[in-house]
Amino acid sequence: MFHEESFFRYLSLERRMSPHTITAYQNDIQQFTAHCTEQQCLSSVTELRHLHIRSWIVSLIESGQSPRSVNRRLSCLKTYFKYLRSRGFLESDPMKKVIAPKTGKRLPVVMQEHQMLALFTHTEFGSDYGGQMHRLLLEILYSTGMRRSEVSSLKINDIDLGRMVFKVSGKGNKQRMLPFAHYLAKLLEAFMEIRNTTFPGTDQPWLFLNRKGEQLSPESIYHIVHKHLSAVTTIEQRSPHVLRHSFATHLSNNGADLNAIKELLGHSNLAATQIYMHNSIERLQKVYEQAHPKGAEDPQE
């Protein structure tokens, strides 16, 4: 027995993970246990050893998985084994002797500030509910750095127009307050009018509703963002997370404190936020070369 189902219930009921995250865990764990039973002939989790995990890593790499993808799967296994040990299903941690593949540091994909300006000034969103919903959705993603799951779960009661803040429930149901600007407050007020006209008498608590008057899903948000970013950029990645990366990078480029960016993004530690300093370093390098007497000297002269 590998106790997968009880582990998935634990993720849902105790860890309160999102359905999207739980699905990812299910795929990883089921692929791992299938490898153990079919390739290693194991029948119980108590038979697991570090050699079996290493074998799985090799099979993943041989199938074309990147080191980053493999490490994500190993992170899932760590949570799985921690759960098994806490429930007494496993005595020792088989991950202790497993060395994760090395990965290069991947910088976040971001939109340039002029591209974001073009998106909001040259795009014809339309005056109907769909057009205004797309506009507000993109504005919120870029101006707050919310995740698509957080925007999907945003309720009308989570909006305080007086104080101009959103109350957001992030990963692990961790709540944070996100400020927004006056222009966004006006867009929200205008959107609520057209929302009420389009769906009169609705009791749905969600800010964004689909054409059926139901909660707009994270998948729909992805497709909306991908469509509009495709009109202003040719970068391969055109997801809502690109707007989150752009939000953080543009704040950093314009001098925002890294700890403040960390709080706005809902990161649990500063290390996850430091990657957004990369563009700031490039900007400072240019300032140095332009402003310092010896910044632009050619060493060959």
GUFI-195403 format. One record per atom (N, C-alpha, C): z negated, y, x. Coordinates in steps of 0.2 Angstrom, whole numbers, plus 2048, in hexadecimal, padded with zeros to 3 digits. Example, Ala and Ser with C-alpha at 12.3 -4.5 7.8 and 13.67 -1.06 7.14 Angstrom:
<voros>
7D97E4842
7D97EA83E
7D97F0842
7DD7F5840
7DC7FB844
7D9800840
</voros>
This chain:
<voros>
8007FA804
800800800
800806804
80480B802
804812806
801817802
7FF8167FC
7FB81B7F8
7FF8227F7
8058227F7
8098287F6
80882B7EF
8078287EA
80782B7E3
80082F7E3
7FB82C7E6
7F482F7E6
7F48367EA
7F88357F0
7F983B7F4
7FD8417F1
80283F7ED
8068447E9
8018477E4
7FD8437E0
7F98467DB
7F484B7DF
7F18497E5
7ED84D7E9
7F08547EA
7F68547EC
7FA85A7EE
7FA85F7E8
7FC85C7E2
7FC85F7DC
7F68627D9
7F185E7D8
7EB85F7D5
7E68637D9
7E58617E0
7E08637E4
7E38697E9
7E88687EC
7EB86D7F0
7EF8727EC
7F18707E6
7F58757E2
7FB8777E5
7FF8737E8
8058757EB
80A8767E5
80F8797E7
81587B7E2
8198747E1
81C8747DC
82186E7DA
82686D7E0
8298737E2
82E8737E7
82B86F7EE
8258717F0
82286F7F6
8208677F5
81E8667EF
81C85F7EE
82285A7EE
82885D7EB
82E8597EC
8308587F3
82F85D7F7
83185C7FE
82C857802
826857800
821852803
82384B800
82584A7FA
8278447F7
82D8417FB
8328457FC
838843800
836840807
83284480A
830842811
82C83C811
82783C80D
82283680D
82682F80B
82A830806
82E82A803
833828809
83682C80C
83A82A812
837827817
831829819
82D82781E
82A82081C
82781F816
825818814
82B813814
831816811
836811811
83880F818
83881381D
839811824
83480C826
82E80D824
828808827
829801823
82B80181D
82C7FB81A
8327F781B
8387FB81C
83E7F881D
8407F7824
83E7FB828
8407FB830
83A7F8834
8347F9832
82E7F7836
82A7F1832
82D7EF82C
82A7E9829
8227EA827
8207F0826
8197F1825
8187F181D
8127EF81B
8107EE814
80A7F2812
8077F5817
8017F9815
8007FF81A
7FD804818
7FC80A81D
7F8808822
7F3803821
7EE801826
7F27FE82D
7F87FC82C
7FC7F9831
7FF7FF836
7FF805833
80380A837
80080C83E
80480D843
80380E849
80781484B
805817851
80981D853
81181B855
812815857
818812859
81D812853
81A81184D
81E811847
821818845
81C81D847
81E824845
82382684A
823824851
827826856
82E823854
82E81D851
83481A84F
83881E84A
834820845
837825840
83A82B843
83682E847
83983484B
84083384E
84082D851
84682C855
84C82B850
84A82784A
850826845
85282D842
84D832841
84F83883E
85383C843
85283C849
85684084E
85D83C84F
85D83684F
86383284F
868834849
865835843
86883783D
86B83E83D
869842842
86B849843
86684E841
86084C83F
85B85183E
859855844
85885C842
856860848
84F85F849
84D861850
846861851
84186484C
84486A84A
84086E845
83F86A83F
84486783C
843863836
83F85D837
83F85A83D
83B85483E
83385783E
83285C842
82B85F842
82986183B
82D863837
82B864830
82885E82C
82C85982D
82A85282B
82484F82E
823851834
81D84E837
817852835
818859833
81285C830
81085A829
815857826
81485481F
81084E820
81284A826
80E844827
807845829
80684A82D
7FF84C82F
7FA84D828
7FD851823
7F985281D
7F884B81A
7FD84781A
7FD840816
7F783C81A
7F783C820
7F2838824
7EB83B823
7EB841823
7E4844822
7E184281B
7E6842816
7E4840810
7E1839810
7E5835813
7E482D813
7DD82C816
7DC83081C
7D582F81F
7CF83181B
7D1837817
7CB83A813
7C983580E
7CE83180B
7CD82D806
7CB826808
7CB82580F
7C981E811
7CE819812
7D481B811
7DA816811
7DC815818
7DA81A81D
7DC819824
7D781B828
7D581782D
7D0818832
7D181D837
7D781D83A
7D9821840
7DF82583E
7E082A842
7E782E841
7EC82B846
7F1828843
7F7826847
7FB82B84A
7FA832848
7FE83784B
7FB83A852
7F5837854
7F283A85A
7F6839860
7FA833860
7FE832866
805834865
807837860
80E83985F
80F840861
814841865
816847868
81C84A864
81C850861
82185385D
827855861
82D85585F
833857863
83285F864
83486186A
83486886B
83986C868
838872865
83D876862
83D87D865
843880865
844886867
84188B862
83F891864
83D89685F
84289985B
842898855
84889B851
8468A184D
84A8A684F
8498AD84C
84B8AD844
8478B1840
8498B1839
8508B5838
8538B3833
85A8B6832
8588BC82D
85B8C282F
8598C882B
85F8CC829
85F8CF824
8648D4822
8638DB826
8688DE828
8678E582B
8668EA825
8628EF827
8608F4822
8668F781F
86C8F8822
8728FB81F
8758F681A
8748F081B
8768EB817
8728EB810
86C8EC811
8678EC80B
8698F3807
86A8F880B
86C8FE807
8738FD803
8788FA806
87E8F9803
87D8F47FD
8788EF7FD
8778EB7F8
8758EF7F2
8708F47F3
86D8F77ED
8718FD7EB
8769007EF
87A9067ED
8819047EB
8848FF7ED
88B8FE7EC
88C8F87E7
8868F47E5
8878EE7E1
8878F17D9
88C8EF7D5
88B8F07CE
8888EA7CB
8818EC7C9
87D8E67C6
87E8E67BF
8818EB7BB
8818EB7B4
87B8ED7B1
87C8F07AB
8778F37A7
8738EE7A2
8768E87A1
8738E379D
86D8E07A0
86A8DB79C
8648D879F
8658D47A5
86A8D17A6
86C8CD7AC
86D8D17B2
8718D67B1
8728DB7B7
86C8DE7B9
8678E17B4
8618E47B6
85C8DF7B9
85C8D97B7
8588D47B9
8598D27C0
8608D27C2
8628D07C9
8608D67CD
8618DC7CB
85F8E27CF
8588E27D1
8548E17CC
84C8E27CD
84A8DC7D1
84D8D67D0
84B8D07D4
84C8D17DB
8528D47DD
8548D57E4
84F8DB7E7
84E8E07E3
8498E57E5
8428E37E7
8408DE7E2
8398DC7E3
8398D77EA
83D8D37EA
83E8CE7F0
83E8D27F7
8428D87F7
8438DB7FD
83D8E07FE
83A8E37F9
8358E87FA
82E8E67FA
82D8DF7F9
8268DC7F9
8268D67FE
82C8D37FF
82B8CD803
8298C7800
8298C77F9
8278C17F5
82B8BB7F7
8288B57F6
82C8AF7F6
82F8AE7EF
8358AA7EF
8388A97E9
8348A67E3
8308A17E6
82B89E7E1
8268A37DE
8248A87E2
81F8AD7E0
8228B27DB
8298B37DC
82C8B87D7
82D8B47D1
82F8AD7D1
8308A97CB
82A8A97C7
8248A97CA
81D8A87C7
81A8AF7C5
81E8B47C7
81B8BB7C5
81A8BC7BE
8158BE7BC
8138BF7B5
8138C77B3
8148C97AD
8148D07AB
80D8D37AD
8088CE7AB
8018D07AC
7FF8D17B4
8038CF7B8
8028CF7BF
8048D67C2
8078DA7BE
80A8E17C0
8058E67BE
8038EA7C2
7FF8F07C1
8038F67C2
8068F97BD
80A8FF7BE
8069057C0
8009057BE
7FC90B7C0
7FA90B7C7
7F89067CA
7F69057D1
7FC9047D5
8029027D2
8089007D5
8078FA7DA
8048F47D7
8038EE7DB
8058E87D7
8078E37DB
8088DC7D8
8038D87DA
8008D47D5
7FC8CE7D7
8008C87D8
8008C57DE
8048C07DF
8008B97E1
8028B47DE
7FF8AD7E0
8038AA7E5
8018A97EB
8058A67F0
80489F7F1
80589C7F7
8048967F9
7FD8947F9
7FB88E7F6
7F488C7F5
7F18907F0
7F48937EC
7F28977E6
7EE89D7E9
7EF89F7EF
7EC8A57F3
7EF8AB7F0
7EB8B07EE
7ED8B67EA
7ED8BC7EF
7F28C07EE
7F28C67F2
7F58CC7EE
7F38D27F0
7F68D87EC
7FB8DB7F0
8018DC7ED
8078DF7F1
8088E67ED
8088EC7F1
80A8F27EF
8118F37EE
8138F77E9
81A8F97E9
81B9007E8
8219037E9
82390A7E9
82490D7E2
8249137E1
8269177DB
82C9157D8
8319147DC
8389127D9
83890B7D6
8349077D9
8349007D6
8309007CF
82B9057CF
8279057C9
82C9087C3
83090C7C4
83590F7BF
83A9097BD
83C9057C2
8418FF7C1
83D8FA7BD
8378F97BE
8338F47BA
8328F77B3
8318FD7B2
8309007AB
8378FF7A7
83C9017AA
8439007A7
8458F97A6
8438F57AA
8448EE7A9
8408EB7A3
83A8ED7A3
8368EA79D
8398EC796
83C8F2796
83F8F4790
8458F078E
8498EE793
84F8EA791
84D8E3790
8488E1793
8458DA792
8428D978B
83F8DE789
83C8DE782
8428DE77D
8478E277E
84D8E277A
8508DC77A
8518D9780
8558D2780
8518CC77D
84B8CC77E
8478C777C
8418CA777
8438CC771
83E8CF76D
8388CA76B
8328CC76B
82D8C7769
82B8C276D
82E8C1773
82D8BB778
8268BC77A
8238B677A
81C8B577D
81C8B3784
8218B2787
8228B078E
81E8B5793
81A8B2797
8168B779B
81A8B97A2
81F8B57A3
8238B67AA
8278BD7A9
8278C07AF
82B8C67AF
8338C57AF
8358C07B2
83C8BE7B2
83D8B87AE
8428B97A9
8448B47A5
84B8B27A5
84D8AC7A5
8548AA7A5
8588AC79E
85E8AA79D
8628AC797
85F8A8791
85B8A3792
85889F78C
8518A278B
84F8A778E
8488AA78D
8438A6790
8448A2795
83F89E799
83E8A17A0
83989E7A3
8378A07AA
83D89F7AE
83F8A47B2
8448A47B7
8428A07BD
84689A7BF
8448957C4
8458987CB
8418957D0
8438977D7
84A8957D9
84D8907D6
85488E7D7
8598937D5
8578967CF
85C89B7CC
85B8A27D0
8558A37D3
8548A97D7
8588A87DD
8588A27E0
85C8A17E6
8648A27E5
8668A07E0
86D8A17DE
86F8A87DD
86B8AC7DA
86C8B37D9
86C8B77DF
8678B57E3
8678B97EA
86D8B77EE
86F8B17EE
8748AE7F2
87B8B27F0
87C8B37EA
8818B67E7
8828BD7E9
87D8C17E9
87D8C87EB
87D8C97F2
8798C57F6
87A8C67FD
8808C5800
8848C07FD
88B8BE7FF
88F8C47FF
88E8C97FB
8928CF7FA
8918D47FF
88C8D3803
88B8D8808
88A8D680F
88A8CF810
8898CC817
88C8C5817
88E8C381D
8918BD81F
88D8B8822
8868BA823
8818B5826
8818AF822
8808A9826
8808A3822
87A8A281D
8748A481F
86F8A481B
86E8AA816
86F8A9810
86E8AE80B
8698AC805
8638AB807
85E8A9802
8598AE801
8558AD7FC
84F8B27FB
84B8B3801
84A8AE805
8468AE80B
8498B3810
84F8B4810
8528B9815
8508C0813
84F8C180C
84C8C880A
8458C880C
8418C380C
83A8C380F
83A8C4816
83F8C181A
83F8C2821
8418CA822
8468CC81E
8488D381F
8428D881E
83F8D7818
8398DB817
8348DC81D
8328D681F
82D8D6825
8308D982B
8378D882D
83A8DA833
83B8E2832
83D8E482D
83E8EB82C
8378EF82C
8328EC829
82B8EF82A
8298F0831
82A8EA835
8298EA83C
82D8EF840
8338EF83F
8388F4842
8368FB841
8338FD83C
83190483A
82990583C
82690183F
820902842
81A90083E
81B8FB839
8158F9835
8118F4839
80A8F4838
8058F083C
8078E983A
8068E583F
8088DE83E
8038DA83A
7FC8DC83A
7F78DA836
7F98DB82E
7FB8E182D
7FD8E3826
8038DF824
8088DE828
80D8DA826
80B8D3824
8068D0828
8038CA827
8008C9820
7FC8CE81E
7F98CE818
7FE8CF812
8038D3813
8098D480E
80C8CD80D
80E8C9812
8118C3812
80D8BD80F
8078BE810
8028B980E
8018B3813
8038B5819
8028B081F
7FA8AF820
7F98A9822
7F28A7823
7F08A982A
7F58A982F
7F38AB836
7F88B0838
7F68B483D
7FB8B9840
8018B6844
8008AF846
8058AC84A
80C8AC846
80B8AA840
8118A983B
8148B083A
8118B683B
8148BC83A
8178BF840
8158BD846
8178C084D
81E8BF84E
8228BA84B
8298B984C
82D8BF849
82A8C3845
82D8C9842
82D8CF847
82A8CE84D
82A8D3852
8308D3856
8358CE855
83A8CE85A
83F8D485A
8408D6854
8458DC853
8428E2855
83B8E2855
8378E8857
8388E985E
8378E3862
8388E3869
83F8E686B
8448E3868
84B8E6869
84B8ED868
8488F0863
8488F7861
8458FB867
83F8F8869
83B8FC86E
83F8FC875
8428F6876
8468F687C
84C8FC87C
84F8FD876
854902876
851909877
84B90A874
847910874
84691187C
84390C87F
84190D886
84790F88A
84D90B889
85390D88D
85691488C
855916886
85791D884
853923886
84C921886
847926887
84492788E
843921892
840921898
84592389E
8439278A2
8479298A8
84B9248AB
84791E8AC
84A9198B0
84C9138AB
84C9148A5
84D90F8A0
85590C8A0
8599118A2
86090F8A1
86390F8A8
85F90E8AD
86290E8B4
8669078B5
86B9078B9
86F9018BA
86D8FF8C1
86A8F98C2
8678F78C8
86C8F68CD
8738F68CC
8788F58D0
87A8FC8D3
8789018D0
87A9088D3
87690A8D9
</voros>
